[in-house]
């Protein structure tokens, strides 16, 4: 499993396309407010990501809809999330050094230097039917510890229906050109360094914005 902490991800060059951020609400997508911020960053993605989210919505079976939870995340907030998670893990695992803690932390929070959310390249989302959020096995943003690693996209310790729904989400998102981060079933991205590493693209398309 390729983690965001892998040196190959940081080695990818970035050739920013200069696309603006767009509000997913203006694209007809449903948006949850649990991560809302006063500036509205949580609702914005790069233009190219927005087009692909619309396509993913179209690829879903009839009756299903995407429910977007969080998109753009300012770099300072990303740094804070990562530092806080590292501190939690260090306290829980006193025998590990800083590098080991950072690698484990990257399963749940992207290292700031390569994080796709500050680039407007990533989206955390789930599925809904008639506005009702569906159960895909864990809550969005569940940690590996709290979920016994059921947050991993390919986890086997989840109900069969949750597994089926993850497949439904995955088929639509990958069909639209986004890639999943394996430790988090809800996290998908396009145009960032992780996407470039997975797809073999020569460069990432989006820098932090």
C-alpha positions as CSV (number, residue, x, y, z in Angstrom):
1,X,0.0,0.0,0.0
2,X,1.4,3.4,-1.1
3,X,1.2,5.9,1.7
4,X,1.5,9.7,1.3
5,X,4.7,9.6,3.4
6,X,6.5,7.5,0.7
7,X,9.4,9.5,-0.7
8,X,8.2,8.7,-4.2
9,X,5.2,11.0,-3.7
10,X,7.3,14.0,-2.5
11,X,9.6,13.5,-5.5
12,X,6.8,14.2,-8.0
13,X,7.2,17.7,-9.6
14,X,4.3,20.1,-9.7
15,X,3.2,22.0,-12.8
16,X,0.2,24.0,-11.5
17,X,-2.5,24.5,-14.1
18,X,-3.7,27.7,-12.4
19,X,-7.3,26.6,-12.2
20,X,-9.5,28.4,-9.8
21,X,-11.4,26.9,-6.9
22,X,-15.1,26.3,-7.5
23,X,-17.9,25.7,-5.0
24,X,-19.3,22.2,-5.3
25,X,-22.8,23.5,-4.3
26,X,-22.8,25.5,-7.6
27,X,-22.2,22.2,-9.4
28,X,-25.4,20.6,-8.0
29,X,-23.6,18.3,-5.5
30,X,-24.9,17.7,-2.0
31,X,-22.7,19.1,0.8
32,X,-22.6,18.1,4.4
33,X,-21.9,20.8,7.0
34,X,-19.9,18.9,9.6
35,X,-16.6,20.4,8.4
36,X,-18.0,23.9,7.5
37,X,-15.7,26.8,8.0
38,X,-16.5,30.6,7.9
39,X,-14.5,31.1,4.7
40,X,-16.3,28.3,2.9
41,X,-13.0,26.6,2.0
42,X,-14.5,23.2,2.9
43,X,-16.9,23.5,-0.1
44,X,-14.3,24.3,-2.8
45,X,-12.2,22.2,-5.2
46,X,-10.2,22.9,-8.3
47,X,-12.2,23.3,-11.5
48,X,-11.0,20.0,-12.9
49,X,-11.8,18.1,-9.8
50,X,-15.3,19.7,-9.8
51,X,-15.9,18.4,-13.3
52,X,-14.9,14.9,-12.3
53,X,-17.1,15.0,-9.3
54,X,-20.1,15.9,-11.5
55,X,-19.1,12.9,-13.8
56,X,-18.9,10.6,-10.7
57,X,-22.4,11.7,-9.7
58,X,-23.6,10.8,-13.2
59,X,-22.0,7.4,-12.9
60,X,-23.8,6.4,-9.7
61,X,-26.7,4.0,-9.9
62,X,-30.1,5.6,-9.9
63,X,-31.2,6.9,-6.5
64,X,-27.7,7.3,-5.1
65,X,-26.0,10.7,-4.7
66,X,-22.6,11.8,-3.5
67,X,-22.5,13.6,-0.1
68,X,-19.4,15.8,0.0
69,X,-17.9,16.3,3.5
70,X,-14.7,18.3,3.0
71,X,-12.8,19.6,0.0
72,X,-10.1,22.4,0.3
73,X,-8.3,22.7,3.6
74,X,-5.9,25.7,4.2
75,X,-2.3,24.7,4.6
76,X,-2.1,25.9,8.2
77,X,-5.1,23.8,9.2
78,X,-3.5,20.7,7.5
79,X,-0.3,21.3,9.5
80,X,-2.3,21.6,12.7
81,X,-4.2,18.3,12.0
82,X,-1.0,16.5,11.3
83,X,0.9,17.8,14.3
84,X,-2.1,16.9,16.6
85,X,-2.4,13.4,15.3
86,X,1.4,12.8,15.6
87,X,1.2,14.0,19.2
88,X,-1.7,11.6,19.9
89,X,0.1,8.7,18.4
90,X,3.4,9.5,20.1
91,X,1.6,9.5,23.5
92,X,-0.1,6.2,22.7
93,X,3.1,4.5,21.4
94,X,6.0,5.7,23.5
95,X,8.5,3.2,22.0
96,X,8.3,4.7,18.5
97,X,10.6,7.5,17.2
98,X,9.4,10.6,15.4
99,X,9.8,9.1,11.9
100,X,7.8,6.0,12.8
101,X,5.1,8.1,14.3
102,X,4.9,10.4,11.2
103,X,4.6,7.4,8.9
104,X,1.8,5.9,10.9
105,X,0.1,9.4,11.1
106,X,0.1,9.6,7.3
107,X,-2.4,6.7,7.2
108,X,-5.0,9.1,8.6
109,X,-3.7,12.7,8.0
110,X,-1.7,13.7,5.0
111,X,1.8,15.0,5.7
112,X,1.6,18.8,5.0
113,X,4.3,18.8,2.3
114,X,2.3,16.5,0.0
115,X,-1.2,16.9,1.3
116,X,-3.9,17.1,-1.5
117,X,-6.5,19.0,0.4
118,X,-4.6,22.3,0.5
119,X,-4.2,22.0,-3.3
120,X,-7.9,21.8,-3.8
121,X,-7.3,18.4,-5.3
122,X,-9.0,16.1,-2.7
123,X,-12.5,15.5,-1.5
124,X,-13.8,13.5,1.5
125,X,-17.2,12.2,0.7
126,X,-19.7,9.4,1.1
127,X,-23.0,8.2,-0.4
128,X,-26.6,9.2,0.3
129,X,-30.1,8.2,-0.8
130,X,-32.9,10.8,-0.6
131,X,-30.6,13.0,1.5
132,X,-29.9,10.2,4.0
133,X,-26.3,9.3,4.6
134,X,-25.5,5.7,4.1
135,X,-23.4,3.4,6.3
136,X,-20.2,2.5,4.6
137,X,-18.8,0.7,7.6
138,X,-17.2,3.5,9.5
139,X,-17.8,7.2,10.0
140,X,-16.0,9.6,7.6
141,X,-12.6,10.4,9.1
142,X,-12.5,7.4,11.4
143,X,-9.0,6.6,12.6
144,X,-7.4,3.1,12.1
145,X,-7.3,2.7,15.9
146,X,-10.9,3.5,16.6
147,X,-12.2,1.4,13.7
148,X,-9.8,-1.5,14.0
149,X,-8.7,-0.5,10.5
150,X,-12.2,-0.8,9.1
151,X,-11.5,2.7,7.6
152,X,-9.2,1.0,5.1
153,X,-11.0,0.9,1.8
154,X,-10.4,-2.9,1.3
155,X,-11.2,-3.8,4.9
156,X,-12.8,-7.1,5.4
157,X,-14.2,-6.5,8.9
158,X,-17.2,-4.6,7.7
159,X,-20.8,-5.8,6.8
160,X,-21.4,-7.1,3.3
161,X,-23.7,-4.1,2.5
162,X,-21.0,-1.6,3.6
163,X,-18.6,-3.4,1.3
164,X,-21.0,-3.3,-1.6
165,X,-21.6,0.5,-1.1
166,X,-17.8,1.1,-1.0
167,X,-17.7,-0.7,-4.4
168,X,-20.5,1.5,-5.7
169,X,-18.7,4.7,-4.6
170,X,-15.3,3.4,-5.9
171,X,-16.7,2.5,-9.3
172,X,-18.1,6.0,-9.8
173,X,-15.1,7.9,-8.5
174,X,-12.5,5.9,-10.3
175,X,-14.6,5.9,-13.4
176,X,-14.5,9.7,-13.3
177,X,-10.7,9.7,-13.0
178,X,-10.1,10.2,-9.3
179,X,-7.9,7.9,-7.1
180,X,-8.5,6.6,-3.6
181,X,-6.2,6.8,-0.6
182,X,-6.3,3.2,0.6
183,X,-6.3,3.9,4.4
184,X,-9.4,6.1,3.9
185,X,-12.4,4.8,1.9
186,X,-13.9,8.4,1.8
187,X,-10.8,10.2,0.4
188,X,-10.4,10.7,-3.3
189,X,-8.2,13.0,-5.3
190,X,-7.2,14.2,-8.8
191,X,-4.2,16.3,-9.9
192,X,-2.1,16.0,-6.7
193,X,1.2,14.3,-6.2
194,X,-0.4,11.1,-4.9
195,X,-2.6,10.9,-7.9
196,X,0.4,11.4,-10.2
197,X,2.4,8.7,-8.4
198,X,-0.5,6.2,-8.7
199,X,-1.4,7.0,-12.3
200,X,2.2,7.5,-13.6
201,X,1.5,11.1,-14.6
202,X,4.8,13.0,-15.1
203,X,3.7,15.8,-12.7
204,X,1.1,16.9,-10.3
205,X,-1.4,19.5,-11.7
206,X,-2.1,21.5,-8.6
207,X,0.0,23.2,-5.9
208,X,-1.3,24.4,-2.6
209,X,-3.6,27.3,-3.0
